[in-house]
Amino acid sequence: MIMFISNIVSILLMTEFVLGNFANGLIALVNCNDWIKRPKISLADGILTALAFCRIVMLWAMLISWYVIVYDPTLYNSKVKILVHVAWTVSNHFSNWLATSLSIFYLLKIANFSSLIFLHLKWRVKSVVLMMMLGTSLFLFFQVAVLSIDEAVQTNEYEGNTTQKTKLRDILHLLNVTLFTLTNFIPFTMSLTSFLLLIFSLCKHLRKMQLNGKGSQDPSTKVHIKVMQTVISFLFLFAIYILALILSVWNSNELQKEPVQMLYDVLLIMYPSIHSCILIWGNRKLTQAFLSFLWQPRCWLKERK
């Protein structure tokens, strides 16, 4: 029974992995192709491209981690563990913050508020995104440093004074887990705030349309609704992802059980895979590129006939 469940979960994992690489690869390829044709690229396309590359790295780091833990645990005690963890930490950080910056970009571009602070941010949206990414990179540097020291101490735990090393390991592990939780929870909170402000902006816009005696299906309302659908799907997947991460970190002893580890992996890989598919659905240019890709085999078969 356990073997059957493991096989089913393995199929799900590989399906999500292939789907995620395809979706992110399509986003990166389409936007890079446009970048070659035109020297300038829009801020939204730039965020999507960087997000796609980060998620490809993230998916491969997850796959390697899953394979090593499940099929070759001895390899996970070597330097591979540190390299995989650092690669995942960096890609996870930028994936979360790029997705959050996309939500903030949508908010600043679409929402309508008369606040001077909001208007100031709206006029300088590119600077806001850039400063946010640069500012959070400082936290990433500190997190990677703590993670590397924590992994090194665990690797050499039984060398030298074991009592002092055990205490140091516990302190570093607690610090690492705390940083890890904060660096995932903060971008989620900011994305949730952006979503709530978008709802408030939409309600305000609908009241204005009713007072003016106009219909509620104007272009601005449609844009609001489509963006909110994209953001709420991101928040739903992000919430599942963070919950799985927190459970996997705070219950690390349970990860020694293969079915539990594989269940966490399925939930984790679902976020960078499915969300990228939703981003393709919400972007007209990417949707057209996807449909064109699907149309190519059909045209090729017709030519062969």
Stockholm file with secondary structure:
# STOCKHOLM 1.0

chainA/1-305         MIMFISNIVSILLMTEFVLGNFANGLIALVNCNDWIKRPKISLADGILTALAFCRIVMLWAMLISWYVIVYDPTLYNSKVKILVHVAWTVSNHFSNWLATSLSIFYLLKIANFSSLIFLHLKWRVKSVVLMMMLGTSLFLFFQVAVLSIDEAVQTNEYEGNTTQKTKLRDILHLLNVTLFTLTNFIPFTMSLTSFLLLIFSLCKHLRKMQLNGKGSQDPSTKVHIKVMQTVISFLFLFAIYILALILSVWNSNELQKEPVQMLYDVLLIMYPSIHSCILIWGNRKLTQAFLSFLWQPRCWLKERK
#=GR chainA/1-305 SS CHHHHHHHHHHHHHHHHHHHHHHHHHHHHHHHHHHHHSSCCCHHHHHHHHHHHHHHHHHHHHHHHHHHHHHCGGGGGSHHHHHHHHHHHHHHHHHHHHHHHHHHHHHHHHCCCCCHHHHHHHHTHHHHHHHHHHHHHHHHHHHHHHHHHHHHHHHTTTSSCHHHHHHHHHHHHHHHHHHHHHHHHHHHHHHHHHHHHHHHHHHHHHHHHHHTTCCSCSHHHHHHHHHHHHHHHHHHHHHHHHHHHHHHHHTGGGGGSHHHHHHHHHHHHHHHHHHHHHHHHTCHHHHHHHHHHHHHHHHHHHHHC
#=GC SS_cons         CHHHHHHHHHHHHHHHHHHHHHHHHHHHHHHHHHHHHSSCCCHHHHHHHHHHHHHHHHHHHHHHHHHHHHHCGGGGGSHHHHHHHHHHHHHHHHHHHHHHHHHHHHHHHHCCCCCHHHHHHHHTHHHHHHHHHHHHHHHHHHHHHHHHHHHHHHHTTTSSCHHHHHHHHHHHHHHHHHHHHHHHHHHHHHHHHHHHHHHHHHHHHHHHHHHTTCCSCSHHHHHHHHHHHHHHHHHHHHHHHHHHHHHHHHTGGGGGSHHHHHHHHHHHHHHHHHHHHHHHHTCHHHHHHHHHHHHHHHHHHHHHC
//
